[in-house]
Amino acid sequence: MKRPSHPGRGQPAGPSQRQLRAGELMRHSLVEILREEDITDPALEGVSVTVTEVRMSPDLRHATVFVEPLGGGHASEVVAGLNRHAKFLRGRLGRSIDMKFTPELKFLHDESFNEAARMSRLFDDPRVRQDLHPDEPSAAWKDED
């Protein structure tokens, strides 16, 4: 039975608790599978992969898996290799999780590390630092004296 809709109430702003719990369960299981299984693919050979987040669809039938290869190198090849073996990983995942359906997996490179580094570089810029801490004299002001 469908819940009655309330006027003025939109969709929830983010994922439900159910989606978050299922995503964490999937993330932990995928980490164990990637650690234990030998996947024969040149792009994945000798590469350590960090599973940073798993986002589940509302019906829990699709999972977007965000990954970051150790060192960040060759990310596109690693993601392509994981997507090539998504059905194999889904089969292994079905044995290790207790869910009604094993979701389809789609792997994406996690860009949050690159974005954090970019923001860090921005905050280190003297012009930005001057705006963040207006009371401190900047190097640009000292050079004019």
Backbone bond lengths (Angstrom), bond angles and torsions (degrees), N, CA, C in turn:
res aa  C-N    CA-C-N  psi(-1)  N-CA   C-N-CA  omega(-1)  CA-C   N-CA-C  phi
1 M - - - 1.456 - - 1.524 109.01 -
2 K 1.306 115.45 133.78 1.446 121.34 -176.74 1.524 110.37 -82.29
3 R 1.330 115.44 140.97 1.460 119.71 176.85 1.517 110.13 -69.51
4 P 1.313 116.78 144.24 1.468 118.44 177.36 1.522 109.66 -68.96
5 S 1.325 115.79 140.83 1.461 119.12 178.16 1.514 108.73 -84.19
6 H 1.314 114.29 146.04 1.454 120.55 179.92 1.521 108.30 -107.62
7 P 1.327 117.29 131.32 1.461 118.56 178.31 1.525 110.10 -63.71
8 G 1.311 115.74 139.52 1.454 119.90 179.23 1.520 113.68 90.03
9 R 1.316 117.39 -12.89 1.467 119.85 178.54 1.513 108.73 -102.67
10 G 1.326 115.78 121.10 1.455 120.40 178.84 1.518 110.33 -91.21
11 Q 1.304 114.91 -167.20 1.453 120.90 176.36 1.529 109.03 -67.65
12 P 1.336 117.49 154.34 1.455 119.07 177.31 1.526 110.59 -59.79
13 A 1.319 115.86 149.60 1.463 121.27 -175.67 1.521 112.29 -67.97
14 G 1.305 117.79 -30.82 1.452 120.26 -177.00 1.510 110.93 -138.93
15 P 1.338 115.69 -167.53 1.460 119.53 -179.62 1.528 111.71 -69.03
16 S 1.314 115.49 153.17 1.459 120.46 179.46 1.532 109.58 -76.37
17 Q 1.320 116.06 166.67 1.467 120.73 176.87 1.524 110.20 -59.95
18 R 1.306 116.43 -36.23 1.463 121.21 179.00 1.527 110.89 -62.78
19 Q 1.334 117.08 -44.30 1.456 121.32 177.98 1.527 111.05 -64.29
20 L 1.312 116.63 -41.52 1.470 120.56 -179.87 1.524 111.52 -64.86
21 R 1.335 116.68 -43.63 1.477 120.23 178.86 1.521 111.14 -63.76
22 A 1.321 116.34 -44.85 1.470 120.43 179.74 1.529 110.36 -64.45
23 G 1.324 117.62 -39.12 1.457 121.40 178.37 1.519 112.41 -62.85
24 E 1.324 116.86 -42.02 1.472 120.37 178.50 1.525 111.22 -68.46
25 L 1.324 116.82 -39.62 1.470 120.49 176.04 1.525 109.98 -59.45
26 M 1.321 116.28 -45.51 1.457 121.28 179.09 1.527 111.18 -64.29
27 R 1.326 117.08 -42.36 1.462 120.51 -178.67 1.526 111.03 -60.81
28 H 1.327 116.22 -47.97 1.468 120.32 179.77 1.529 110.95 -62.06
29 S 1.311 117.12 -42.53 1.466 120.68 -179.98 1.521 111.79 -66.41
30 L 1.325 117.22 -41.30 1.467 120.44 179.42 1.523 111.12 -65.34
31 V 1.312 117.38 -37.28 1.464 120.65 177.26 1.524 109.72 -59.90
32 E 1.320 116.67 -45.84 1.472 120.39 179.58 1.531 111.18 -64.89
33 I 1.315 117.19 -41.64 1.464 120.87 -179.50 1.523 110.09 -64.03
34 L 1.337 117.21 -46.39 1.466 120.25 -179.55 1.526 111.43 -66.03
35 R 1.309 117.19 -29.35 1.467 121.10 179.36 1.526 110.97 -74.56
36 E 1.326 116.86 -37.93 1.468 121.01 -172.83 1.518 114.29 -92.56
37 E 1.319 118.29 -32.58 1.463 121.55 -174.09 1.524 111.50 -84.53
38 D 1.327 115.02 144.57 1.459 120.99 171.98 1.521 107.65 -98.91
39 I 1.325 115.69 108.87 1.458 121.37 179.01 1.527 106.88 -99.15
40 T 1.320 115.76 118.64 1.466 119.80 -177.60 1.517 109.77 -86.45
41 D 1.311 114.80 92.73 1.450 122.48 177.26 1.529 106.54 -148.62
42 P 1.311 118.57 130.50 1.463 120.08 -178.35 1.534 113.20 -58.61
43 A 1.328 117.22 -33.08 1.467 119.89 -179.13 1.523 112.07 -71.76
44 L 1.336 117.68 -23.08 1.464 121.29 -176.12 1.525 113.04 -104.86
45 E 1.317 117.03 -5.38 1.454 120.86 -176.33 1.530 110.91 -69.35
46 G 1.315 116.18 121.93 1.461 121.85 178.10 1.513 114.49 72.64
47 V 1.312 117.90 13.23 1.461 121.66 -178.84 1.520 109.49 -104.42
48 S 1.313 115.98 130.56 1.457 121.12 174.43 1.527 107.96 -93.88
49 V 1.318 116.26 127.92 1.465 121.72 -175.48 1.520 109.41 -115.71
50 T 1.326 116.04 131.78 1.457 122.24 174.73 1.516 108.72 -98.76
51 V 1.322 117.07 126.21 1.461 121.79 174.38 1.519 106.00 -92.26
52 T 1.333 116.97 106.45 1.459 120.62 -173.51 1.526 113.19 -85.88
53 E 1.333 117.01 -33.48 1.468 119.42 -177.44 1.517 109.42 -161.23
54 V 1.319 115.87 149.77 1.460 121.83 171.73 1.523 106.66 -127.11
55 R 1.319 115.77 119.94 1.469 121.18 177.72 1.517 108.42 -104.06
56 M 1.313 115.12 126.31 1.460 122.03 -177.91 1.524 110.37 -99.60
57 S 1.336 115.27 145.88 1.460 120.12 173.06 1.530 107.86 -72.21
58 P 1.322 118.04 160.65 1.468 119.86 -179.31 1.529 114.23 -57.17
59 D 1.337 117.66 -31.63 1.463 119.39 179.37 1.534 112.65 -89.25
60 L 1.328 117.58 1.90 1.472 125.34 177.96 1.531 113.00 63.00
61 R 1.321 118.08 21.66 1.469 120.66 179.83 1.527 112.84 -99.02
62 H 1.320 116.93 -10.50 1.461 121.20 179.81 1.528 108.45 -133.16
63 A 1.323 115.37 138.49 1.455 120.81 179.08 1.523 109.15 -128.71
64 T 1.311 116.09 130.42 1.457 121.97 172.92 1.518 106.23 -101.41
65 V 1.337 116.05 118.71 1.451 122.25 -174.72 1.525 108.21 -106.37
66 F 1.337 116.32 118.80 1.456 121.62 178.64 1.521 108.70 -94.65
67 V 1.332 115.10 126.62 1.464 120.81 -176.01 1.520 110.03 -128.43
68 E 1.327 114.65 157.01 1.454 122.83 175.75 1.515 107.87 -139.63
69 P 1.345 117.63 116.93 1.458 118.86 176.02 1.529 109.90 -68.98
70 L 1.315 116.38 145.78 1.459 121.17 179.39 1.525 108.93 -58.97
71 G 1.300 116.06 126.71 1.453 120.76 -177.38 1.513 112.84 88.22
72 G 1.306 118.63 -14.34 1.458 122.97 176.62 1.517 115.26 75.18
73 G 1.335 117.53 -0.88 1.460 119.60 -177.77 1.518 112.59 -80.49
74 H 1.311 115.94 149.27 1.465 123.74 176.28 1.534 112.26 54.40
75 A 1.311 116.57 38.59 1.464 120.88 -176.68 1.524 112.12 -61.25
76 S 1.316 117.78 -41.31 1.463 119.41 -176.96 1.525 111.39 -65.30
77 E 1.351 117.32 -37.86 1.462 119.99 178.32 1.524 111.39 -68.48
78 V 1.332 116.35 -38.88 1.464 120.76 179.70 1.521 110.29 -65.72
79 V 1.319 117.14 -44.67 1.468 121.35 179.11 1.525 110.19 -63.28
80 A 1.329 117.07 -41.67 1.470 120.51 178.13 1.528 110.17 -62.91
81 G 1.343 117.43 -40.41 1.461 120.96 177.73 1.517 112.08 -63.76
82 L 1.316 116.87 -41.81 1.466 120.19 178.35 1.527 110.84 -65.45
83 N 1.322 117.05 -39.53 1.470 120.10 178.19 1.529 111.43 -66.80
84 R 1.342 117.09 -32.53 1.471 119.83 176.20 1.525 111.26 -65.34
85 H 1.332 116.87 -31.22 1.460 121.74 -177.25 1.535 112.39 -104.99
86 A 1.333 116.53 19.36 1.466 121.00 -177.18 1.522 111.94 -61.87
87 K 1.331 118.05 -37.81 1.476 120.06 -179.53 1.522 110.97 -68.55
88 F 1.331 116.64 -39.70 1.465 120.54 176.29 1.527 109.92 -61.85
89 L 1.335 116.72 -47.04 1.472 120.76 -179.56 1.529 110.85 -64.83
90 R 1.326 116.33 -36.34 1.467 120.03 177.74 1.531 110.36 -63.50
91 G 1.335 117.07 -40.79 1.468 120.84 177.58 1.519 111.96 -61.94
92 R 1.332 116.38 -43.85 1.471 120.13 177.74 1.525 110.98 -65.96
93 L 1.322 115.36 -37.41 1.456 120.82 -179.88 1.525 111.07 -64.89
94 G 1.326 117.13 -37.76 1.462 121.60 179.73 1.518 112.57 -60.45
95 R 1.331 116.64 -28.89 1.465 120.32 178.23 1.523 113.24 -81.07
96 S 1.323 116.92 -20.11 1.466 118.61 -173.53 1.529 114.23 -105.70
97 I 1.322 118.22 -12.24 1.469 119.56 178.91 1.523 109.38 -115.14
98 D 1.312 115.13 155.58 1.458 120.77 179.47 1.523 108.47 -111.10
99 M 1.332 114.62 81.42 1.458 120.93 177.94 1.524 107.89 -130.05
100 K 1.321 115.99 155.98 1.462 120.66 -179.69 1.528 110.86 -61.21
101 F 1.331 116.85 -43.10 1.458 122.51 178.11 1.518 108.65 -124.81
102 T 1.316 115.79 144.40 1.460 119.72 171.29 1.522 106.47 -90.70
103 P 1.319 117.04 119.13 1.465 119.12 -173.96 1.530 113.13 -69.42
104 E 1.316 115.08 153.90 1.458 121.26 171.94 1.524 107.51 -72.03
105 L 1.328 116.07 141.40 1.453 121.13 -175.44 1.521 111.41 -106.08
106 K 1.303 115.32 136.82 1.459 122.21 172.62 1.522 106.74 -131.22
107 F 1.315 117.03 121.34 1.462 122.02 -177.47 1.522 110.32 -96.89
108 L 1.335 115.62 136.32 1.460 122.89 176.90 1.524 108.90 -134.12
109 H 1.338 115.17 151.35 1.463 119.98 175.89 1.522 108.93 -75.41
110 D 1.316 117.01 134.31 1.459 122.20 179.43 1.525 108.55 -82.46
111 E 1.315 115.98 110.86 1.464 121.64 -177.82 1.519 112.76 -85.91
112 S 1.322 118.84 -1.87 1.468 120.47 -175.35 1.525 112.14 -64.90
113 F 1.332 118.25 -31.02 1.462 120.23 178.36 1.526 110.45 -67.33
114 N 1.323 116.72 -42.96 1.464 120.60 177.95 1.522 110.83 -64.79
115 E 1.322 116.46 -40.10 1.461 120.70 179.83 1.527 110.89 -66.89
116 A 1.322 117.96 -39.43 1.466 121.21 177.29 1.526 110.92 -63.60
117 A 1.326 117.57 -40.84 1.467 121.03 177.66 1.525 110.56 -64.88
118 R 1.339 117.13 -39.70 1.461 120.74 178.43 1.525 110.88 -63.58
119 M 1.330 116.76 -42.94 1.464 120.28 179.08 1.525 111.46 -66.21
120 S 1.316 116.61 -37.75 1.458 120.65 177.48 1.529 110.71 -61.61
121 R 1.344 116.10 -42.55 1.463 119.83 177.06 1.530 110.74 -63.29
122 L 1.320 116.98 -38.50 1.464 119.98 177.94 1.524 111.49 -63.33
123 F 1.333 117.06 -43.44 1.464 120.11 -179.49 1.521 112.34 -68.39
124 D 1.338 117.37 -23.03 1.458 120.91 177.87 1.531 112.50 -82.48
125 D 1.318 117.28 -11.21 1.459 121.28 178.54 1.529 108.80 -64.84
126 P 1.339 118.49 130.72 1.479 120.38 -178.06 1.524 113.44 -58.54
127 R 1.336 118.27 -34.50 1.473 120.36 179.77 1.526 111.02 -66.25
128 V 1.320 116.62 -38.29 1.465 120.31 179.31 1.520 109.50 -74.08
129 R 1.332 117.27 -41.43 1.464 121.39 179.29 1.525 110.36 -58.82
130 Q 1.332 116.67 -36.25 1.458 121.21 178.06 1.531 110.52 -61.71
131 D 1.335 117.37 -38.40 1.463 120.64 178.70 1.522 111.64 -73.52
132 L 1.336 116.68 -32.21 1.458 119.85 -179.21 1.521 112.23 -74.06
133 H 1.332 116.61 -36.06 1.470 122.14 -177.89 1.528 108.95 -127.85
134 P 1.333 118.15 76.55 1.468 120.47 -174.99 1.532 113.39 -67.83
135 D 1.342 118.57 -19.51 1.458 121.17 -178.06 1.525 112.42 -77.62
136 E 1.321 117.10 -23.58 1.461 120.72 -178.01 1.515 109.75 -86.14
137 P 1.320 116.47 134.74 1.473 117.49 176.15 1.521 110.08 -70.61
138 S 1.303 116.32 134.73 1.463 120.25 -178.45 1.521 109.91 -92.36
139 A 1.302 115.77 167.91 1.460 121.01 179.66 1.518 110.16 -64.70
140 A 1.323 118.46 -32.17 1.453 121.64 -179.88 1.531 111.08 -64.09
141 W 1.345 117.21 -37.51 1.466 121.29 179.42 1.522 110.83 -71.58
142 K 1.327 117.08 -34.90 1.467 120.72 -178.44 1.520 110.53 -68.31
143 D 1.343 117.27 -33.71 1.457 120.27 -178.20 1.519 111.99 -68.70
144 E 1.320 117.83 -25.50 1.471 120.81 -177.41 1.516 112.03 -77.00
145 D 1.310 119.59 -20.17 1.474 121.97 -177.72 1.477 113.53 -71.05
